[in-house]
Amino acid sequence: MQNTYAIFRPNGEREERRETVVGTLFFRNDRWELETPDAVLPGTLRGHPHEAHVFIDEAGLEYRIA
């Protein structure tokens, strides 16, 4: 299921760019991935993928459902 995400820095401040990212979460190869039109980002998931959740990529950016 595709979701629209707003991007936040690890300290909770919103990224300065105004765009949102559309992506789909997958659990592949024993890890969570956020697949966007431009990339596949490995990371971790907080929350349930079908409910409110936060995806955190390896760089520490938080992707929250917008």
Residue frames as qw, qx, qy, qz and C-alpha x, y, z in Angstrom:
[[0.000, 0.890, 0.456, 0.000, 0.00, 0.00, 0.00],
 [0.416, 0.412, -0.020, 0.810, 1.40, 3.39, -0.97],
 [0.335, -0.803, -0.372, 0.324, 1.60, 6.18, 1.58],
 [0.288, 0.798, -0.056, 0.527, 2.66, 9.81, 1.45],
 [0.713, -0.424, -0.289, 0.478, 5.42, 10.65, 3.93],
 [0.007, 0.967, -0.139, 0.213, 6.75, 13.93, 5.35],
 [0.777, 0.187, -0.374, 0.471, 10.49, 13.86, 6.10],
 [0.430, -0.887, 0.071, -0.152, 11.90, 14.88, 9.50],
 [0.334, 0.591, -0.638, 0.363, 15.43, 15.14, 10.86],
 [0.593, -0.155, -0.750, 0.249, 16.33, 12.88, 13.82],
 [0.134, -0.083, -0.499, 0.852, 15.92, 15.78, 16.28],
 [0.156, 0.609, 0.730, -0.268, 12.28, 16.17, 15.22],
 [0.133, 0.611, -0.077, -0.776, 12.72, 19.26, 13.04],
 [0.735, 0.565, 0.360, -0.101, 10.99, 19.10, 9.70],
 [0.596, 0.037, 0.413, 0.688, 13.28, 19.00, 6.68],
 [0.047, 0.525, -0.018, -0.850, 13.46, 22.35, 4.93],
 [0.115, 0.009, -0.718, -0.686, 12.31, 20.95, 1.61],
 [0.527, 0.091, 0.271, -0.801, 8.56, 21.10, 1.13],
 [0.627, 0.152, -0.606, -0.465, 8.02, 18.05, -1.03],
 [0.776, -0.247, 0.467, -0.345, 6.61, 14.81, 0.23],
 [0.092, 0.343, -0.904, -0.237, 7.69, 11.31, -0.68],
 [0.870, 0.035, -0.004, -0.491, 5.31, 8.63, -1.92],
 [0.193, 0.436, -0.879, 0.024, 6.45, 5.15, -1.08],
 [0.891, -0.175, -0.261, -0.328, 5.56, 1.58, -0.23],
 [0.388, -0.590, 0.671, -0.227, 6.92, -0.41, 2.72],
 [0.879, 0.164, -0.429, -0.132, 8.24, -3.92, 2.20],
 [0.617, -0.581, 0.527, -0.066, 9.84, -6.46, 4.51],
 [0.862, 0.458, -0.218, 0.010, 12.51, -8.14, 2.38],
 [0.666, 0.363, -0.486, 0.435, 15.71, -9.98, 3.20],
 [0.594, -0.449, -0.529, 0.407, 15.04, -9.70, 6.95],
 [0.221, -0.276, -0.165, 0.921, 14.78, -5.89, 6.89],
 [0.269, 0.796, 0.463, -0.284, 12.29, -3.09, 6.22],
 [0.341, 0.009, 0.402, 0.850, 12.59, -1.09, 3.02],
 [0.295, 0.726, 0.311, -0.538, 10.77, 2.00, 1.80],
 [0.474, 0.203, 0.607, 0.604, 10.47, 1.87, -1.98],
 [0.181, 0.737, 0.137, -0.636, 10.02, 5.29, -3.60],
 [0.713, 0.690, 0.116, -0.043, 9.98, 6.19, -7.30],
 [0.288, 0.860, -0.406, 0.107, 13.67, 7.17, -6.99],
 [0.168, 0.488, -0.802, 0.302, 15.21, 4.66, -4.58],
 [0.809, -0.357, -0.458, -0.092, 14.84, 1.72, -2.23],
 [0.064, -0.674, 0.462, -0.573, 15.75, 2.84, 1.29],
 [0.654, -0.188, -0.710, 0.184, 16.66, 0.25, 3.95],
 [0.135, -0.472, 0.349, -0.798, 15.77, 1.10, 7.53],
 [0.095, -0.178, -0.893, 0.403, 13.68, 0.32, 10.58],
 [0.338, -0.492, -0.487, -0.638, 9.98, 0.63, 11.30],
 [0.043, 0.074, 0.673, -0.734, 8.26, 1.95, 14.42],
 [0.570, 0.240, 0.243, -0.748, 4.59, 1.05, 14.60],
 [0.641, 0.248, 0.726, 0.007, 2.45, -1.23, 12.45],
 [0.212, -0.086, 0.557, 0.798, 2.82, -0.88, 8.66],
 [0.056, -0.517, -0.723, -0.456, -0.97, -0.73, 8.15],
 [0.299, -0.861, -0.392, 0.123, -1.50, 1.92, 10.83],
 [0.003, 0.976, -0.196, 0.100, 0.31, 5.07, 11.94],
 [0.900, -0.169, 0.082, 0.394, 4.03, 4.39, 11.68],
 [0.016, 0.922, -0.330, -0.203, 7.44, 6.00, 11.27],
 [0.922, 0.248, 0.014, 0.297, 10.10, 4.63, 8.92],
 [0.283, -0.875, 0.313, 0.240, 13.69, 5.57, 9.80],
 [0.804, 0.548, -0.204, 0.108, 16.29, 5.22, 7.04],
 [0.851, -0.108, -0.175, 0.483, 19.96, 4.37, 7.61],
 [0.308, 0.441, -0.092, 0.838, 20.87, 8.10, 7.52],
 [0.165, -0.287, -0.639, 0.694, 18.51, 8.68, 10.45],
 [0.282, -0.056, -0.179, -0.941, 15.82, 10.61, 8.57],
 [0.296, 0.276, 0.821, -0.402, 12.27, 9.91, 9.77],
 [0.227, -0.129, -0.607, -0.750, 9.50, 9.36, 7.22],
 [0.227, 0.269, 0.713, -0.606, 6.12, 10.02, 8.87],
 [0.188, 0.542, 0.764, 0.294, 2.77, 9.53, 7.19],
 [0.037, 0.019, 0.037, 0.998, 1.70, 12.97, 5.98]]
